[in-house]
């Protein structure tokens, strides 16, 4: 896992890791939040917190490095996305996030087409797939980065090709890692899900993000409702 210098690791559960850099710091009231993402799923999740934020697409190369582990990949890309946006959004707190699905030791991409999604999901039938979601919070005033990673384990039931194809045609999970949409009909293909953070599988782990934001002086529950 990519570590920021001086970080300390603390395990929240068997499936969630958090790394810190420095101590909690107050956030000036005029410093905005920026979500470094083009994902509508992450935007929708962040909106749940009820705090204002801007969205800026990082537009970076997301290809894995040679020999890179899935854990290293999602944290590295979370940081890279935050830094790409921070370079043009000074005096902000930037949130970057990335997700990868792993099956049988291999990193899975977004299927892109119906046929690829069907083939992927057929391969998962009766097996386990891990969804690793990284998040980074970058304070541009201090250049401090706080990172976390969540692992969600999905155990797929044995589904027929007809069921799988019908699922893909209805849910259209073509832009989702592993070809499954957890907030849609995806759970109908599963036996069970093991996770410390239900929002992580959708694309942004709100539990650990809340901690990282509080460490930077941003507490959504301390702000008055609109």
PyMOL commands that set and color helices and strands:
alter all, ss='L'
color gray80, all
select helices_A, chain A and resi 40-47+70-86+114-124+161-171+186-189+200-202+206-215+220-222
alter helices_A, ss='H'
color red, helices_A
select strands_A, chain A and resi 8-13+16-20+32-36+53-56+92-103+106-108+128-139+144-156+190-194
alter strands_A, ss='S'
color yellow, strands_A
deselect
rebuild
show_as cartoon
